[in-house]
């Protein structure tokens, strides 16, 4: 349950923030505008830089969002998967004793 909630929140926050990695085509367009030139080497270099920065930024935001979600889940008191499994096991053992 926690994983689905966590994943849903993460996807929602990322979508809400509009944090999609730039496509190669968009990065090339940005590079052309930024540099004001259409040299293949320059476009490739700037495109690589833009994509690299976008990926690093996305990873940083994702890790911070995931950390925030874990903190909220912990504060709310949602049991971990292991705690839930242990509880199910205990319930099943009690049922067997009846």
C-alpha positions, -999 to +999 in steps of 0.1 A: +000+000+000+028+024+009+046+019-023+015+026-044+008+057-024+044+068-025+046+062-063+013+080-069+024+110-049+058+111-066+043+110-101+017+136-092+043+160-078+066+155-108+038+160-132+026+191-113+061+205-113+064+198-150+098+181-146+102+162-178+136+157-192+141+177-223+139+158-255+169+159-278+150+179-304+140+205-279+175+207-264+189+212-299+164+240-306+174+257-273+211+253-282+206+269-316+188+299-300+213+302-272+244+300-294+229+318-324+247+294-346+240+261-363+274+244-361+270+207-356+297+205-330+284+233-309+248+220-311+259+186-300+280+199-272+253+223-259+226+197-263+246+173-242+251+199-215+214+208-214+203+171-213+229+164-186+217+193-164+181+183-170+188+147-159+207+158-128+180+183-119+153+157-123+172+132-101+177+157-074+141+168-074+129+131-074+152+122-045+140+152-025+103+144-032+108+107-023+125+118+010+096+141+017+070+114+009+088+089+032+088+115+060+051+122+056+043+085+055+064+080+086+047+109+105+012+097+095+021+062+108+016+042+076+032+008+083+060-004+062+056-035+040+076-055+065+055-044+094+023-052+075+036-086+066+045-093+102+010-082+113-006-105+088+015-134+100+006-127+136-031-126+127-029-159+108-011-175+138-039-163+161-066-176+138-049-210+138-049-211+177-088-208+177 
